[in-house]
Amino acid sequence: MTTDQFWNFYWETRLQYLQGQGKGEVILQASRLIRKMNQPARILEAGCGEAQIIGALVDAHGNPTGKQSSVGIDRDEKALVVARQHYPPIRFLQGDFTDASLLQSLGQFDLLLLVNALHHVFSDAYDPTLGDIDVPLGKANVRTSFADLVQTIKPGGHLILFDGLEADGSPETKVQIRFKNTDAWQKFQTFAQEYKPFRIHFSLIQDKLVELTLHAFTRYVTKIIFLGKPLWERERHESYQYFQEEEMRQMLLDNGLVIQEFQLISVDYDHWLQEVEIITPNVLFPPEHVIITAQKMR
Ligand SMILES: C[S@@+](CC[C@H](N)C(=O)[O-])C[C@H]1O[C@@H](n2cnc3c(N)ncnc32)[C@H](O)[C@@H]1O
């Protein structure tokens, strides 16, 4: 068995439970990068949660010891209790990954993982008086936080960023969609009432046929899988999207990163097709996730 065959088999058997969320692809890409390094990688995961990603990678590929160990940061202490139980070789810190002085105190890393993390920085710019996210502030906060996080990557080291991506085109583009059954139509109405970061407006054109903006449609398709599940209470307060592709690419370029892969993935496409049909010609389902691998210039 070649080394690549071994790792394909290893991850195929280990990743089943993560594939549905697209995170499996992050682990595969990170594993390929780490295997090219001649020693265990020093990894930082900002917003690591229960450490499914950094933990799986350290389990498989090892960890530098002592002060050089890999680090996971999260503000949620409950998640870190679980992470520490499962992955003792990793150092887990409770804190805010937007805190530049905390990041500076950690030294430098071979690999920075930002997996479903930066959209929280954007969502945190929710302004109760606006009843919406303060978009310019949210975007500025993402850029500032990203610049500080990139400082932790060694020259020649890598970044893997996984998050939502705003669809290309004007967010105000009108889209007509038809719900394929009563259940889907009712779920959409609950979503429109309960989703918090941006107000979701729509006009009813005919039975189960509505018109809404591309901006609202994007939120609907990427959030609807959470409705009725325990995660909905958290997910309904977050905007998964903040940048279009050009803005994302520019942010990496501005911080001295060379993009090696820029991949759009949609794992829930089949589910969307069961619920809704796009009536407006030439409008496609938006991308669900973006996964970017980039290298910091030396
Ligand atoms: C959607 S979870 C992703 C967890 C993990 N990266 C994964 O994909 O399995 C996002 C995590 O980021 C954490 N988080 C969000 N904003 C943060 C901040 N400013 N500082 C530290 N942690 C933060 C949350 O507490 C949450 O655990």
The ligand as a Tripos MOL2 file, in Angstrom:
@<TRIPOS>MOLECULE
LIG
   27    29     1     0     0
SMALL
NO_CHARGES

@<TRIPOS>ATOM
      1 C1        -18.9980   26.8370   14.4900 C.3       1 LIG1
      2 S1        -17.8770   26.5320   15.7760 S.3       1 LIG1
      3 C2        -16.5600   25.7430   14.9020 C.3       1 LIG1
      4 C3        -15.7050   24.8470   15.7570 C.3       1 LIG1
      5 C4        -14.5860   24.1270   14.9840 C.3       1 LIG1
      6 N1        -13.7090   25.0510   14.2980 N.3       1 LIG1
      7 C5        -15.1810   23.1390   14.0120 C.2       1 LIG1
      8 O1        -15.3930   23.5120   12.8460 O.co2     1 LIG1
      9 O2        -15.4680   22.0070   14.4210 O.co2     1 LIG1
     10 C6        -17.1660   28.1420   16.0640 C.3       1 LIG1
     11 C7        -16.4270   28.2520   17.3680 C.3       1 LIG1
     12 O3        -15.7520   29.5170   17.4140 O.3       1 LIG1
     13 C8        -15.8510   30.0230   18.7270 C.3       1 LIG1
     14 N2        -15.6480   31.4900   18.6580 N.ar      1 LIG1
     15 C9        -16.3740   32.3700   17.9520 C.ar      1 LIG1
     16 N3        -15.8730   33.6090   18.0710 N.ar      1 LIG1
     17 C10       -14.7910   33.5020   18.8910 C.ar      1 LIG1
     18 C11       -13.8410   34.4270   19.3890 C.ar      1 LIG1
     19 N4        -13.8830   35.7210   19.0670 N.pl3     1 LIG1
     20 N5        -12.8520   33.9610   20.1880 N.ar      1 LIG1
     21 C12       -12.7890   32.6440   20.5160 C.ar      1 LIG1
     22 N6        -13.6690   31.7200   20.0760 N.ar      1 LIG1
     23 C13       -14.6520   32.1420   19.2650 C.ar      1 LIG1
     24 C14       -17.2000   29.5760   19.2200 C.3       1 LIG1
     25 O4        -17.2640   29.5450   20.6260 O.3       1 LIG1
     26 C15       -17.3320   28.2050   18.5710 C.3       1 LIG1
     27 O5        -16.8850   27.1830   19.4370 O.3       1 LIG1
@<TRIPOS>BOND
     1     1     2 1
     2     2     3 1
     3     2    10 1
     4     3     4 1
     5     4     5 1
     6     5     6 1
     7     5     7 1
     8     7     8 2
     9     7     9 1
    10    10    11 1
    11    11    12 1
    12    11    26 1
    13    12    13 1
    14    13    14 1
    15    13    24 1
    16    14    15 ar
    17    14    23 ar
    18    15    16 ar
    19    16    17 ar
    20    17    18 ar
    21    17    23 ar
    22    18    19 1
    23    18    20 ar
    24    20    21 ar
    25    21    22 ar
    26    22    23 ar
    27    24    25 1
    28    24    26 1
    29    26    27 1
@<TRIPOS>SUBSTRUCTURE
     1 LIG1         1 GROUP 0 **** ****
